Amino acid sequence: MTDKVLKALARYDTPTVCNAIETFGIRSRDEGFASSGIRCVFPDLGVMVGYAATATIRGRGTPEHGYGVEPLVAHVVQVPGPRVVVVQDLDDEPGHGSLWGEVSANLFTRLDCLGAVTNGCVRDLKEAHELGFHFFSGSVGVSHANVRVESAGEPVQVGGLTVRPGDIIHADRHGVLVVPAEIAADVPAAADRIVAQEQSLIGWMRSPKFGLEGLADAWRQFSEADTKEAGDVG
């Protein structure tokens, strides 16, 4: 994948990219995105697009378990940049201890990471925001507790979304999704069609021509247009 493709994907908000992916028919419409329980902490930071580096953590346990991130760092530098760190909190109640705060945000910024996605918690919001380091999390907390990395570089699940190392992550104020690599280069063109079709329909709705007698037909044409065109994308 080239930087050109990632930059092209970053031109669109995440719902538009999600709609564009649907037109290819390569996965179910109820798959490929994290649940609404994973919230964007800094909506004003805009769209985040990068390659996933993955890890699992636990925050509960005895003090000797420590606070090491070395396994994650070793994995992160093997993933192409720009990177997004996706971390599954394995505790029965995720969010007891935060891996993500001011120190981690500074460290992973230096490692060409754009942000973190976790079902656990984050903290030091002011400092992370000032860095421009995105947080997508299940909660906000105060303590790192006895957090430690349990594994790195393996598939993880966050908010019902399975993420594998190297997956393309697209995220913004609406949520987080994975862009299938095999269609990533074609998604921007599909997104352009989606936007054009939506604006055409909205333009009709706002015009004097709008009427209930034409709504069913207009809606049907709008719903069918993408599916018909997706097969033409090369």
Buried (B, 14 or more C-beta within 10 A) or exposed (E): BEEEBBEBBBEBBBBBBBBBBBBBEEEEEEEBBBEEBBBBBBEEBEBBBBBBBBBBBBBBBEEEBEEEBEBBBEBBEEBEBBBBBBBBBBBEEBBBBBBBBBEBBBBBBEBBBBBBBBBBBBBBBEBBBEBBBBBBBBBBBEEBBBBBBBBBBEBBBBBEBBBEBBBBBBBBBBBBBBBBEEBBBBBBBBBBBBBEBEEBBEEBEEEEEEEEEEEEEBEEEBEEBBEEBBEEBE
